[in-house]
């Protein structure tokens, strides 16, 4: 493999650089425009092409397709088909075309934030509306946000925020057991509020001791930061009560189970005569205009 020099500093000021032709004392902190020199093999290929001397309209050769497919195969072990690729002059033109081709005026287009601000323009300039995944999450639309965050966390399994967001979506869509794995990762990555949601997930699957311990850790962290602990303390007390209740149960045995209509529930609920009787309120007090729940009568 060819060695590259990443330590040499190249002065780019006064070269019509959008990044570096700025006021003295300013330090541009860009990512897209890096300050490493282009690889020698790329420069050599450009020089060979420039030496031809004529720069007319060109076609896209099949070598272009093969080069991209080969890169994906070598780097990611993914076999891309050459006919999947369509040449485009840049990312922004490609997004423009995709938005116009695949959506209609007035449609919502989900943007995977955070992204380059021009991506928003590609959507809004064509009469579409930007819909952010984080916005779905923050509005509590967890069912809609969940499949997107699932893709995020699959692509970056060690990303603490992605684990938190997907875990919370699972927790709030009835999949607490599934949520635990991701919320535990978020806590290990020290993501803010990860302990709060992990404790809730533990509580939901009857792991009350784990829930109590996690709530206590979370409250200690809030205390250090001088944040309010009121909400966490209420949830902690609830998990403690659940733990006491669970410890009071020695053994539960289900002999049989069946489904009954709500109005017939008391008829199916069998208790011994010496224990008393149960009645629906409106059955026991036939002429009453009041509403109630269940009446227990002992002889």
DRENTI-587556 format. One record per residue (C-alpha): residue number from 0; residue in three letters; x, y, z negated. Coordinates in steps of 0.001 Angstrom, whole numbers. Example, Ala and Ser with C-alpha at 12.3 -4.5 7.8 and 13.67 -1.06 7.14 Angstrom:
2
<i 0 | aa Ala | X 12300 | Y -4500 | Z -7800>
<i 1 | aa Ser | X 13670 | Y -1060 | Z -7140>
//
This chain:
299
<i 0 | aa Unk | X 0 | Y 0 | Z 0>
<i 1 | aa Unk | X 1316 | Y 3452 | Z 918>
<i 2 | aa Unk | X 2331 | Y 5669 | Z -2011>
<i 3 | aa Unk | X 838 | Y 9167 | Z -2327>
<i 4 | aa Unk | X 2177 | Y 12168 | Z -4215>
<i 5 | aa Unk | X -543 | Y 13520 | Z -6512>
<i 6 | aa Unk | X 1804 | Y 15703 | Z -8554>
<i 7 | aa Unk | X 2877 | Y 18215 | Z -5928>
<i 8 | aa Unk | X 1065 | Y 21553 | Z -6175>
<i 9 | aa Unk | X 198 | Y 23265 | Z -2903>
<i 10 | aa Unk | X -483 | Y 26999 | Z -3018>
<i 11 | aa Unk | X -3782 | Y 27583 | Z -1205>
<i 12 | aa Unk | X -4173 | Y 31289 | Z -1872>
<i 13 | aa Unk | X -4365 | Y 33541 | Z 1202>
<i 14 | aa Unk | X -5270 | Y 30596 | Z 3439>
<i 15 | aa Unk | X -8935 | Y 31626 | Z 3880>
<i 16 | aa Unk | X -9813 | Y 29132 | Z 1158>
<i 17 | aa Unk | X -13322 | Y 29691 | Z -151>
<i 18 | aa Unk | X -12157 | Y 28167 | Z -3420>
<i 19 | aa Unk | X -8838 | Y 29930 | Z -3953>
<i 20 | aa Unk | X -9103 | Y 33322 | Z -2233>
<i 21 | aa Unk | X -10507 | Y 34909 | Z -5405>
<i 22 | aa Unk | X -9472 | Y 37487 | Z -7980>
<i 23 | aa Unk | X -6250 | Y 37035 | Z -9913>
<i 24 | aa Unk | X -6796 | Y 35377 | Z -13259>
<i 25 | aa Unk | X -9846 | Y 33367 | Z -12126>
<i 26 | aa Unk | X -9597 | Y 29578 | Z -12200>
<i 27 | aa Unk | X -12024 | Y 27758 | Z -9874>
<i 28 | aa Unk | X -13208 | Y 24473 | Z -11422>
<i 29 | aa Unk | X -14472 | Y 22714 | Z -8315>
<i 30 | aa Unk | X -15011 | Y 19021 | Z -7731>
<i 31 | aa Unk | X -16042 | Y 18745 | Z -4065>
<i 32 | aa Unk | X -12984 | Y 20691 | Z -2858>
<i 33 | aa Unk | X -9981 | Y 18881 | Z -4346>
<i 34 | aa Unk | X -6418 | Y 20193 | Z -4318>
<i 35 | aa Unk | X -4674 | Y 17013 | Z -3174>
<i 36 | aa Unk | X -3137 | Y 17062 | Z 285>
<i 37 | aa Unk | X -4831 | Y 14972 | Z 2934>
<i 38 | aa Unk | X -3378 | Y 11458 | Z 3219>
<i 39 | aa Unk | X -442 | Y 11240 | Z 5709>
<i 40 | aa Unk | X -2222 | Y 8695 | Z 7912>
<i 41 | aa Unk | X -5168 | Y 11074 | Z 8334>
<i 42 | aa Unk | X -2898 | Y 14009 | Z 9186>
<i 43 | aa Unk | X -1014 | Y 11891 | Z 11713>
<i 44 | aa Unk | X -4233 | Y 10848 | Z 13426>
<i 45 | aa Unk | X -5413 | Y 14467 | Z 13639>
<i 46 | aa Unk | X -2059 | Y 15597 | Z 15069>
<i 47 | aa Unk | X -2165 | Y 12858 | Z 17731>
<i 48 | aa Unk | X -5647 | Y 13961 | Z 18752>
<i 49 | aa Unk | X -4686 | Y 17639 | Z 18792>
<i 50 | aa Unk | X -1665 | Y 16939 | Z 21011>
<i 51 | aa Unk | X -4038 | Y 15817 | Z 23770>
<i 52 | aa Unk | X -4921 | Y 19494 | Z 24124>
<i 53 | aa Unk | X -8532 | Y 19260 | Z 25305>
<i 54 | aa Unk | X -11416 | Y 19354 | Z 22827>
<i 55 | aa Unk | X -14579 | Y 18700 | Z 24808>
<i 56 | aa Unk | X -17777 | Y 16989 | Z 23727>
<i 57 | aa Unk | X -17117 | Y 13532 | Z 22329>
<i 58 | aa Unk | X -19095 | Y 10359 | Z 21761>
<i 59 | aa Unk | X -19002 | Y 8443 | Z 18488>
<i 60 | aa Unk | X -16946 | Y 5297 | Z 19165>
<i 61 | aa Unk | X -17857 | Y 1879 | Z 17788>
<i 62 | aa Unk | X -14634 | Y 2016 | Z 15774>
<i 63 | aa Unk | X -16384 | Y 4563 | Z 13538>
<i 64 | aa Unk | X -19063 | Y 2003 | Z 12612>
<i 65 | aa Unk | X -16502 | Y -730 | Z 12064>
<i 66 | aa Unk | X -14318 | Y 1488 | Z 9865>
<i 67 | aa Unk | X -17204 | Y 2340 | Z 7515>
<i 68 | aa Unk | X -18451 | Y -1246 | Z 7301>
<i 69 | aa Unk | X -14909 | Y -2444 | Z 6610>
<i 70 | aa Unk | X -14446 | Y 86 | Z 3811>
<i 71 | aa Unk | X -17643 | Y -1037 | Z 2083>
<i 72 | aa Unk | X -16642 | Y -4667 | Z 2412>
<i 73 | aa Unk | X -13125 | Y -4127 | Z 1013>
<i 74 | aa Unk | X -14084 | Y -1774 | Z -1827>
<i 75 | aa Unk | X -17510 | Y -3065 | Z -2902>
<i 76 | aa Unk | X -17799 | Y -6535 | Z -1307>
<i 77 | aa Unk | X -20930 | Y -5357 | Z 470>
<i 78 | aa Unk | X -21456 | Y -6466 | Z 4057>
<i 79 | aa Unk | X -23037 | Y -3542 | Z 5868>
<i 80 | aa Unk | X -24345 | Y -4023 | Z 9408>
<i 81 | aa Unk | X -22912 | Y -1701 | Z 12055>
<i 82 | aa Unk | X -26319 | Y -924 | Z 13557>
<i 83 | aa Unk | X -27507 | Y 437 | Z 10197>
<i 84 | aa Unk | X -25326 | Y 3521 | Z 10668>
<i 85 | aa Unk | X -26317 | Y 6760 | Z 12395>
<i 86 | aa Unk | X -23734 | Y 9492 | Z 12814>
<i 87 | aa Unk | X -24529 | Y 12857 | Z 11252>
<i 88 | aa Unk | X -22413 | Y 15985 | Z 10928>
<i 89 | aa Unk | X -22717 | Y 16178 | Z 7128>
<i 90 | aa Unk | X -24650 | Y 15319 | Z 3977>
<i 91 | aa Unk | X -26878 | Y 18417 | Z 4086>
<i 92 | aa Unk | X -27992 | Y 17930 | Z 7724>
<i 93 | aa Unk | X -28663 | Y 14273 | Z 6919>
<i 94 | aa Unk | X -30921 | Y 15193 | Z 3975>
<i 95 | aa Unk | X -32685 | Y 17800 | Z 6126>
<i 96 | aa Unk | X -33465 | Y 15202 | Z 8776>
<i 97 | aa Unk | X -34571 | Y 12595 | Z 6214>
<i 98 | aa Unk | X -36950 | Y 15020 | Z 4493>
<i 99 | aa Unk | X -38565 | Y 16065 | Z 7797>
<i 100 | aa Unk | X -38750 | Y 12516 | Z 9130>
<i 101 | aa Unk | X -40004 | Y 10696 | Z 6035>
<i 102 | aa Unk | X -42293 | Y 13242 | Z 4309>
<i 103 | aa Unk | X -45039 | Y 15698 | Z 5148>
<i 104 | aa Unk | X -45566 | Y 19348 | Z 4219>
<i 105 | aa Unk | X -46801 | Y 19557 | Z 617>
<i 106 | aa Unk | X -45319 | Y 16205 | Z -442>
<i 107 | aa Unk | X -43268 | Y 15757 | Z -3600>
<i 108 | aa Unk | X -39664 | Y 14655 | Z -3136>
<i 109 | aa Unk | X -37809 | Y 13134 | Z -6090>
<i 110 | aa Unk | X -34311 | Y 14571 | Z -6551>
<i 111 | aa Unk | X -31784 | Y 12573 | Z -8579>
<i 112 | aa Unk | X -30509 | Y 15390 | Z -10780>
<i 113 | aa Unk | X -27940 | Y 16670 | Z -11520>
<i 114 | aa Unk | X -27053 | Y 17396 | Z -7882>
<i 115 | aa Unk | X -25654 | Y 20100 | Z -5622>
<i 116 | aa Unk | X -28088 | Y 23026 | Z -5614>
<i 117 | aa Unk | X -28412 | Y 23031 | Z -1800>
<i 118 | aa Unk | X -30213 | Y 19679 | Z -2035>
<i 119 | aa Unk | X -33174 | Y 21590 | Z -3461>
<i 120 | aa Unk | X -33149 | Y 23919 | Z -448>
<i 121 | aa Unk | X -33331 | Y 20930 | Z 1910>
<i 122 | aa Unk | X -36628 | Y 20012 | Z 287>
<i 123 | aa Unk | X -38185 | Y 23413 | Z -381>
<i 124 | aa Unk | X -37212 | Y 25014 | Z 2961>
<i 125 | aa Unk | X -39457 | Y 22498 | Z 4715>
<i 126 | aa Unk | X -42531 | Y 23107 | Z 2567>
<i 127 | aa Unk | X -42029 | Y 20174 | Z 213>
<i 128 | aa Unk | X -41887 | Y 20241 | Z -3581>
<i 129 | aa Unk | X -38945 | Y 19111 | Z -5714>
<i 130 | aa Unk | X -39745 | Y 16583 | Z -8428>
<i 131 | aa Unk | X -36911 | Y 15789 | Z -10850>
<i 132 | aa Unk | X -36612 | Y 12443 | Z -12627>
<i 133 | aa Unk | X -35702 | Y 14212 | Z -15834>
<i 134 | aa Unk | X -38914 | Y 16222 | Z -15493>
<i 135 | aa Unk | X -40951 | Y 13006 | Z -15326>
<i 136 | aa Unk | X -39125 | Y 11776 | Z -18418>
<i 137 | aa Unk | X -39551 | Y 15007 | Z -20360>
<i 138 | aa Unk | X -43269 | Y 15116 | Z -19513>
<i 139 | aa Unk | X -43667 | Y 11617 | Z -20907>
<i 140 | aa Unk | X -44393 | Y 10039 | Z -17508>
<i 141 | aa Unk | X -42294 | Y 7023 | Z -18423>
<i 142 | aa Unk | X -43927 | Y 4528 | Z -16058>
<i 143 | aa Unk | X -42997 | Y 6679 | Z -13045>
<i 144 | aa Unk | X -39507 | Y 7492 | Z -14313>
<i 145 | aa Unk | X -38599 | Y 3931 | Z -15352>
<i 146 | aa Unk | X -37786 | Y 2386 | Z -11925>
<i 147 | aa Unk | X -35527 | Y 5316 | Z -11071>
<i 148 | aa Unk | X -33577 | Y 5175 | Z -14327>
<i 149 | aa Unk | X -33335 | Y 1399 | Z -13941>
<i 150 | aa Unk | X -31417 | Y 1958 | Z -10708>
<i 151 | aa Unk | X -29238 | Y 4551 | Z -12423>
<i 152 | aa Unk | X -28282 | Y 2285 | Z -15292>
<i 153 | aa Unk | X -27661 | Y -619 | Z -12930>
<i 154 | aa Unk | X -25225 | Y 1483 | Z -10912>
<i 155 | aa Unk | X -23494 | Y 2893 | Z -14015>
<i 156 | aa Unk | X -24065 | Y 417 | Z -16876>
<i 157 | aa Unk | X -21731 | Y 2260 | Z -19267>
<i 158 | aa Unk | X -23366 | Y 5656 | Z -18837>
<i 159 | aa Unk | X -24811 | Y 6517 | Z -22252>
<i 160 | aa Unk | X -27491 | Y 8913 | Z -21017>
<i 161 | aa Unk | X -28781 | Y 6498 | Z -18367>
<i 162 | aa Unk | X -29026 | Y 3754 | Z -21002>
<i 163 | aa Unk | X -30926 | Y 6108 | Z -23311>
<i 164 | aa Unk | X -33386 | Y 7288 | Z -20663>
<i 165 | aa Unk | X -34110 | Y 3797 | Z -19346>
<i 166 | aa Unk | X -34370 | Y 2398 | Z -22877>
<i 167 | aa Unk | X -36869 | Y 5078 | Z -23905>
<i 168 | aa Unk | X -38917 | Y 4399 | Z -20756>
<i 169 | aa Unk | X -39024 | Y 687 | Z -21657>
<i 170 | aa Unk | X -39920 | Y 1460 | Z -25257>
<i 171 | aa Unk | X -42823 | Y 3674 | Z -24214>
<i 172 | aa Unk | X -44192 | Y 1232 | Z -21642>
<i 173 | aa Unk | X -44557 | Y -1735 | Z -23984>
<i 174 | aa Unk | X -41134 | Y -3329 | Z -23449>
<i 175 | aa Unk | X -39453 | Y -2736 | Z -26800>
<i 176 | aa Unk | X -37426 | Y -5963 | Z -26625>
<i 177 | aa Unk | X -36018 | Y -4917 | Z -23245>
<i 178 | aa Unk | X -35300 | Y -1424 | Z -24565>
<i 179 | aa Unk | X -33046 | Y -2585 | Z -27411>
<i 180 | aa Unk | X -30113 | Y -3634 | Z -25225>
<i 181 | aa Unk | X -29945 | Y -249 | Z -23521>
<i 182 | aa Unk | X -30570 | Y 1806 | Z -26629>
<i 183 | aa Unk | X -27801 | Y -66 | Z -28455>
<i 184 | aa Unk | X -25450 | Y 899 | Z -25625>
<i 185 | aa Unk | X -26582 | Y 4522 | Z -25905>
<i 186 | aa Unk | X -25852 | Y 4502 | Z -29643>
<i 187 | aa Unk | X -22396 | Y 3006 | Z -29059>
<i 188 | aa Unk | X -21781 | Y 5855 | Z -26606>
<i 189 | aa Unk | X -22884 | Y 8277 | Z -29335>
<i 190 | aa Unk | X -25726 | Y 9746 | Z -27292>
<i 191 | aa Unk | X -27788 | Y 12252 | Z -29255>
<i 192 | aa Unk | X -31126 | Y 10801 | Z -30485>
<i 193 | aa Unk | X -30118 | Y 7263 | Z -29499>
<i 194 | aa Unk | X -30462 | Y 6038 | Z -33101>
<i 195 | aa Unk | X -33973 | Y 7474 | Z -33389>
<i 196 | aa Unk | X -35287 | Y 5494 | Z -30435>
<i 197 | aa Unk | X -33309 | Y 2363 | Z -31280>
<i 198 | aa Unk | X -34847 | Y 2324 | Z -34766>
<i 199 | aa Unk | X -38307 | Y 2649 | Z -33219>
<i 200 | aa Unk | X -37567 | Y -285 | Z -30919>
<i 201 | aa Unk | X -36357 | Y -2416 | Z -33853>
<i 202 | aa Unk | X -39542 | Y -1546 | Z -35750>
<i 203 | aa Unk | X -41706 | Y -2512 | Z -32776>
<i 204 | aa Unk | X -40233 | Y -6036 | Z -32658>
<i 205 | aa Unk | X -40431 | Y -6568 | Z -36447>
<i 206 | aa Unk | X -36693 | Y -6123 | Z -37051>
<i 207 | aa Unk | X -37510 | Y -3883 | Z -39972>
<i 208 | aa Unk | X -34185 | Y -4191 | Z -41800>
<i 209 | aa Unk | X -32348 | Y -3079 | Z -38654>
<i 210 | aa Unk | X -34852 | Y -261 | Z -38244>
<i 211 | aa Unk | X -34326 | Y 966 | Z -41814>
<i 212 | aa Unk | X -30539 | Y 891 | Z -41464>
<i 213 | aa Unk | X -30618 | Y 2708 | Z -38141>
<i 214 | aa Unk | X -33006 | Y 5382 | Z -39428>
<i 215 | aa Unk | X -30724 | Y 5932 | Z -42435>
<i 216 | aa Unk | X -27696 | Y 6344 | Z -40140>
<i 217 | aa Unk | X -29670 | Y 8773 | Z -37993>
<i 218 | aa Unk | X -30764 | Y 10825 | Z -41018>
<i 219 | aa Unk | X -27163 | Y 10981 | Z -42256>
<i 220 | aa Unk | X -26100 | Y 12268 | Z -38843>
<i 221 | aa Unk | X -28844 | Y 14903 | Z -38847>
<i 222 | aa Unk | X -27822 | Y 15995 | Z -42323>
<i 223 | aa Unk | X -24227 | Y 16520 | Z -41195>
<i 224 | aa Unk | X -25483 | Y 18703 | Z -38363>
<i 225 | aa Unk | X -27853 | Y 20560 | Z -40678>
<i 226 | aa Unk | X -30863 | Y 19497 | Z -38635>
<i 227 | aa Unk | X -34351 | Y 18745 | Z -39929>
<i 228 | aa Unk | X -34820 | Y 15169 | Z -41121>
<i 229 | aa Unk | X -38569 | Y 15338 | Z -41805>
<i 230 | aa Unk | X -39721 | Y 13318 | Z -38793>
<i 231 | aa Unk | X -37046 | Y 10656 | Z -39262>
<i 232 | aa Unk | X -37824 | Y 10311 | Z -42963>
<i 233 | aa Unk | X -41513 | Y 9664 | Z -42226>
<i 234 | aa Unk | X -40575 | Y 6945 | Z -39730>
<i 235 | aa Unk | X -38095 | Y 5503 | Z -42235>
<i 236 | aa Unk | X -40790 | Y 5197 | Z -44902>
<i 237 | aa Unk | X -43057 | Y 3460 | Z -42416>
<i 238 | aa Unk | X -40362 | Y 883 | Z -41598>
<i 239 | aa Unk | X -39668 | Y 383 | Z -45314>
<i 240 | aa Unk | X -43366 | Y -282 | Z -45893>
<i 241 | aa Unk | X -43383 | Y -2753 | Z -43010>
<i 242 | aa Unk | X -40346 | Y -4482 | Z -44497>
<i 243 | aa Unk | X -42025 | Y -4796 | Z -47908>
<i 244 | aa Unk | X -45130 | Y -6195 | Z -46259>
<i 245 | aa Unk | X -43133 | Y -8721 | Z -44269>
<i 246 | aa Unk | X -41193 | Y -9862 | Z -47346>
<i 247 | aa Unk | X -44517 | Y -10486 | Z -49088>
<i 248 | aa Unk | X -45506 | Y -13021 | Z -46446>
<i 249 | aa Unk | X -44075 | Y -16477 | Z -47106>
<i 250 | aa Unk | X -45563 | Y -18455 | Z -44255>
<i 251 | aa Unk | X -48260 | Y -17863 | Z -41652>
<i 252 | aa Unk | X -49871 | Y -20771 | Z -39847>
<i 253 | aa Unk | X -52294 | Y -20260 | Z -36938>
<i 254 | aa Unk | X -54631 | Y -23254 | Z -36828>
<i 255 | aa Unk | X -56717 | Y -21984 | Z -33939>
<i 256 | aa Unk | X -57462 | Y -18818 | Z -32017>
<i 257 | aa Unk | X -60262 | Y -17572 | Z -29780>
<i 258 | aa Unk | X -61593 | Y -14337 | Z -28326>
<i 259 | aa Unk | X -64909 | Y -12840 | Z -29403>
<i 260 | aa Unk | X -66770 | Y -9677 | Z -28551>
<i 261 | aa Unk | X -66313 | Y -6840 | Z -31032>
<i 262 | aa Unk | X -69976 | Y -6806 | Z -31996>
<i 263 | aa Unk | X -69855 | Y -10545 | Z -32833>
<i 264 | aa Unk | X -66600 | Y -10423 | Z -34789>
<i 265 | aa Unk | X -68124 | Y -10732 | Z -38278>
<i 266 | aa Unk | X -70174 | Y -13748 | Z -37275>
<i 267 | aa Unk | X -67005 | Y -15542 | Z -36268>
<i 268 | aa Unk | X -65179 | Y -14465 | Z -39445>
<i 269 | aa Unk | X -65780 | Y -17340 | Z -41856>
<i 270 | aa Unk | X -65440 | Y -16799 | Z -45599>
<i 271 | aa Unk | X -66624 | Y -18942 | Z -48463>
<i 272 | aa Unk | X -70013 | Y -18128 | Z -50098>
<i 273 | aa Unk | X -68370 | Y -17360 | Z -53434>
<i 274 | aa Unk | X -66162 | Y -14771 | Z -51726>
<i 275 | aa Unk | X -69168 | Y -12747 | Z -50587>
<i 276 | aa Unk | X -70586 | Y -11648 | Z -47240>
<i 277 | aa Unk | X -69641 | Y -9228 | Z -44472>
<i 278 | aa Unk | X -72101 | Y -7146 | Z -42458>
<i 279 | aa Unk | X -71893 | Y -4512 | Z -39742>
<i 280 | aa Unk | X -72984 | Y -1172 | Z -41193>
<i 281 | aa Unk | X -75926 | Y -593 | Z -38855>
<i 282 | aa Unk | X -77169 | Y -4173 | Z -39481>
<i 283 | aa Unk | X -77061 | Y -3837 | Z -43255>
<i 284 | aa Unk | X -78613 | Y -372 | Z -43305>
<i 285 | aa Unk | X -81168 | Y -767 | Z -40536>
<i 286 | aa Unk | X -83020 | Y 2495 | Z -41122>
<i 287 | aa Unk | X -79991 | Y 4643 | Z -41797>
<i 288 | aa Unk | X -79032 | Y 7349 | Z -39321>
<i 289 | aa Unk | X -75463 | Y 7296 | Z -40599>
<i 290 | aa Unk | X -72553 | Y 5536 | Z -38930>
<i 291 | aa Unk | X -70055 | Y 3291 | Z -40670>
<i 292 | aa Unk | X -67846 | Y 297 | Z -40279>
<i 293 | aa Unk | X -68116 | Y -2894 | Z -42310>
<i 294 | aa Unk | X -70105 | Y -3620 | Z -45477>
<i 295 | aa Unk | X -68781 | Y -6152 | Z -47995>
<i 296 | aa Unk | X -71370 | Y -7648 | Z -50374>
<i 297 | aa Unk | X -70607 | Y -9753 | Z -53424>
<i 298 | aa Unk | X -73305 | Y -11625 | Z -55346>
//
